[in-house]
């Protein structure tokens, strides 16, 4: 089984578990980083499903999961898992959530899968092999002028970071076509890779938020850049549009 096949198998297994629970009352809902950052039994069960499969098939690899899985490994490779990206959407019955599974090696992200069970969409990419949606090749949109660009972003659970994000959004939104907020970074980046968005930016991301999305975007012909001076900040777009997007975001701090 290839690494990409394994990532997709794991994501689909977790997705099937989550889809069976979607729309039903959640149990054991708790809080993580703040009062607005929720975690449920569904997150934990999905992560257990993914990690059990990965540990069985790749016992020497490292593993990092949002809900606490952390295994060093001895192979020099690491799986990065968000078992339920969009927990708040899931708990509120909003059908925008996904399972994200990625594999990192010493060259960066080698494999990425984002599986959205409700729509039946599976985004896959492997370094040097392109990006696909349900097996069909996908690519970044031809970049429009920045003023006509449809962007996506997300908001942190940290109140201070949210305040800074609101300031940035206030600066950005009059200067572009519009801004979408889906509530799941992995979907934002997948939709960018599939040509449904023109750009994406966000502060306060963790490894599991962007790992699969990175290889999806680059293999679809896009480019990414860290936000200067912003820990865990990222922007992504077509290569010709990315410099303008970065300048726009920097302008919010001027």
C-alpha positions as CSV (number, residue, x, y, z in Angstrom):
1,X,0.0,0.0,0.0
2,X,1.4,3.4,-0.9
3,X,1.6,6.2,1.6
4,X,-1.1,8.1,-0.4
5,X,-3.4,5.0,-0.4
6,X,-2.9,4.6,3.4
7,X,-3.6,8.3,4.1
8,X,-6.8,8.1,2.0
9,X,-7.9,4.8,3.7
10,X,-7.4,6.3,7.1
11,X,-9.2,9.5,6.3
12,X,-12.2,7.6,4.8
13,X,-12.4,5.3,7.8
14,X,-12.6,8.2,10.2
15,X,-15.0,10.0,7.9
16,X,-17.4,7.0,7.9
17,X,-17.4,7.0,11.7
18,X,-18.0,10.7,11.8
19,X,-20.7,10.7,9.2
20,X,-22.6,8.0,11.2
21,X,-22.6,10.4,14.2
22,X,-23.3,13.6,12.3
23,X,-26.6,15.3,13.2
24,X,-26.9,13.2,16.5
25,X,-26.5,14.7,19.9
26,X,-22.8,14.7,20.9
27,X,-21.5,13.4,24.1
28,X,-18.5,14.4,26.3
29,X,-18.1,17.8,24.7
30,X,-15.2,19.7,26.4
31,X,-13.0,22.7,25.9
32,X,-9.4,22.9,24.8
33,X,-7.5,26.2,24.4
34,X,-10.4,28.5,25.3
35,X,-14.1,28.5,26.1
36,X,-14.9,28.6,22.3
37,X,-12.5,25.8,21.3
38,X,-14.6,22.6,21.6
39,X,-13.7,18.9,21.4
40,X,-16.1,16.0,21.5
41,X,-16.1,12.2,21.7
42,X,-16.4,12.2,17.9
43,X,-13.0,13.9,17.6
44,X,-11.4,11.4,19.9
45,X,-12.9,8.4,18.2
46,X,-12.0,9.6,14.8
47,X,-8.4,10.2,15.8
48,X,-8.2,6.7,17.4
49,X,-9.4,5.2,14.1
50,X,-6.8,7.0,12.1
51,X,-3.9,6.4,14.5
52,X,-4.6,2.7,15.0
53,X,-4.4,2.2,11.3
54,X,-1.3,4.3,10.8
55,X,0.5,2.6,13.7
56,X,-0.3,-0.8,12.4
57,X,0.8,-0.1,8.8
58,X,3.7,2.2,9.5
59,X,4.9,1.4,13.1
60,X,8.3,3.2,12.7
61,X,6.8,6.6,11.6
62,X,6.1,9.4,14.0
63,X,2.6,10.7,14.6
64,X,1.0,14.0,15.6
65,X,-2.7,14.4,16.1
66,X,-4.8,17.3,17.2
67,X,-6.4,15.4,20.0
68,X,-3.3,14.3,21.8
69,X,-1.5,11.6,19.7
70,X,2.2,12.3,19.8
71,X,4.7,9.6,18.8
72,X,8.3,10.3,17.9
73,X,9.0,7.4,15.6
74,X,12.4,6.3,14.2
75,X,12.0,6.6,10.4
76,X,12.4,10.3,10.1
77,X,8.8,10.6,8.8
78,X,5.7,11.9,10.7
79,X,2.0,11.6,10.1
80,X,0.0,14.7,11.0
81,X,-3.7,14.2,11.6
82,X,-6.7,16.5,12.2
83,X,-9.4,13.9,12.8
84,X,-12.2,16.4,12.6
85,X,-11.4,19.8,11.1
86,X,-14.5,21.9,11.8
87,X,-15.6,20.6,15.1
88,X,-17.9,23.5,15.8
89,X,-19.6,23.1,12.4
90,X,-20.0,19.4,13.2
91,X,-21.5,19.9,16.6
92,X,-23.9,22.5,15.2
93,X,-25.0,20.4,12.3
94,X,-23.3,22.5,9.7
95,X,-22.1,20.2,6.8
96,X,-18.6,21.8,6.4
97,X,-16.0,19.6,8.2
98,X,-13.3,17.2,7.1
99,X,-10.7,14.7,8.1
100,X,-7.1,15.7,7.2
101,X,-4.2,13.3,7.0
102,X,-0.7,14.2,5.9
103,X,2.8,12.7,5.8
104,X,5.9,14.8,6.4
105,X,9.5,13.8,5.6
106,X,12.8,15.6,5.6
107,X,11.8,17.5,2.4
108,X,8.4,18.8,3.8
109,X,4.9,17.4,3.2
110,X,5.0,14.4,1.0
111,X,1.3,13.3,1.0
112,X,-1.9,15.0,1.9
113,X,-5.5,13.9,2.0
114,X,-8.6,15.9,3.0
115,X,-11.8,13.9,3.0
116,X,-15.2,15.7,3.3
117,X,-17.7,12.9,3.9
118,X,-20.9,14.9,3.6
119,X,-20.2,16.0,0.0
120,X,-18.4,12.8,-0.8
121,X,-15.3,14.7,-1.8
122,X,-11.8,13.5,-1.3
123,X,-8.8,15.8,-2.1
124,X,-5.5,14.0,-2.6
125,X,-2.0,15.0,-3.4
126,X,1.5,13.5,-3.4
127,X,4.7,15.4,-4.0
128,X,5.5,15.5,-7.7
129,X,2.3,13.7,-8.7
130,X,-0.3,16.5,-8.8
131,X,-3.5,17.1,-6.9
132,X,-6.8,15.4,-7.4
133,X,-10.4,15.5,-6.4
134,X,-12.1,12.1,-6.4
135,X,-9.4,10.9,-8.7
136,X,-9.7,13.8,-11.2
137,X,-6.8,16.3,-11.6
138,X,-7.4,19.8,-10.1
139,X,-5.6,23.1,-10.4
140,X,-5.5,26.6,-9.1
141,X,-7.7,29.2,-10.8
142,X,-6.2,31.7,-13.2
143,X,-5.5,34.6,-10.9
144,X,-7.9,37.6,-11.3
145,X,-7.0,41.2,-10.3
146,X,-6.8,41.4,-6.5
147,X,-9.9,43.5,-6.5
148,X,-11.8,40.6,-8.0
149,X,-10.4,37.9,-5.9
150,X,-12.5,35.6,-3.7
151,X,-10.5,34.9,-0.5
152,X,-11.0,32.6,2.5
153,X,-9.8,33.0,6.0
154,X,-10.4,31.7,9.5
155,X,-10.4,33.0,13.1
156,X,-8.4,31.8,16.1
157,X,-10.0,30.7,19.4
158,X,-7.6,33.1,21.2
159,X,-9.4,36.4,22.0
160,X,-6.3,38.6,21.3
161,X,-5.6,36.9,18.0
162,X,-9.2,37.3,17.0
163,X,-9.0,41.0,17.6
164,X,-6.0,41.3,15.3
165,X,-7.8,39.2,12.7
166,X,-10.8,41.5,12.8
167,X,-8.5,44.4,12.1
168,X,-7.0,42.6,9.2
169,X,-10.4,41.7,7.8
170,X,-11.6,45.3,8.1
171,X,-8.7,46.3,5.9
172,X,-8.9,43.4,3.4
173,X,-12.6,43.1,2.6
174,X,-13.2,46.4,0.9
175,X,-10.2,45.7,-1.4
176,X,-11.3,42.2,-2.7
177,X,-14.4,40.7,-4.2
178,X,-15.4,39.0,-1.0
179,X,-14.1,36.8,1.9
180,X,-15.4,33.4,2.9
181,X,-15.1,31.8,6.3
182,X,-15.9,28.0,6.2
183,X,-14.6,27.1,9.6
184,X,-12.1,24.5,8.5
185,X,-8.6,25.4,7.2
186,X,-8.1,22.1,5.4
187,X,-11.3,22.8,3.4
188,X,-10.2,26.4,2.6
189,X,-6.9,25.1,1.2
190,X,-8.5,22.2,-0.6
191,X,-11.1,24.5,-2.3
192,X,-8.2,26.8,-3.3
193,X,-6.4,23.9,-4.9
194,X,-9.6,22.9,-6.7
195,X,-10.1,26.4,-8.2
196,X,-13.1,27.4,-6.0
197,X,-11.2,30.3,-4.3
198,X,-8.5,32.7,-5.4
199,X,-6.6,33.0,-2.2
200,X,-6.4,32.1,1.5
201,X,-4.8,33.6,4.6
202,X,-5.0,32.8,8.3
203,X,-3.1,33.4,11.5
204,X,-2.8,31.1,14.5
205,X,-2.6,27.8,12.6
206,X,-1.2,24.5,14.0
207,X,0.6,21.8,12.0
208,X,-2.5,19.7,11.6
209,X,-4.4,22.6,10.2
210,X,-2.3,23.2,7.2
211,X,-0.1,20.0,6.6
212,X,-2.3,18.3,4.0
213,X,-3.4,21.6,2.5
214,X,0.2,22.6,1.8
215,X,0.9,19.8,-0.6
216,X,-2.6,20.1,-2.2
217,X,-2.0,23.8,-3.0
218,X,1.5,23.4,-4.3
219,X,0.7,20.3,-6.4
220,X,-2.3,22.2,-7.9
221,X,0.0,24.9,-9.0
222,X,-0.3,27.3,-6.1
223,X,2.2,29.0,-3.9
224,X,2.4,29.5,-0.1
225,X,4.2,31.9,2.1
226,X,4.5,32.5,5.9
227,X,3.0,35.8,7.1
228,X,6.0,37.8,8.2
229,X,6.1,38.4,11.9
230,X,3.1,36.2,12.4
231,X,3.7,32.9,14.3
232,X,1.9,30.1,12.5
233,X,0.5,32.4,9.9
234,X,0.1,31.4,6.3
235,X,-1.1,32.9,2.9
236,X,-1.7,30.9,-0.3
237,X,-2.7,31.8,-3.8
238,X,-1.7,31.5,-7.5
239,X,2.0,32.5,-7.7
240,X,1.2,35.7,-9.6
241,X,-1.4,36.8,-7.0
242,X,0.4,35.8,-3.8
243,X,2.8,38.9,-3.6
244,X,-0.2,41.2,-3.9
245,X,-2.1,39.3,-1.2
246,X,0.8,39.5,1.1
247,X,1.1,43.2,0.6
248,X,-2.6,43.6,1.3
249,X,-2.3,41.7,4.6
250,X,0.8,43.6,5.6
251,X,-1.1,46.9,4.9
252,X,-3.5,46.1,7.7
253,X,-0.6,46.6,10.2
254,X,0.7,49.8,8.6
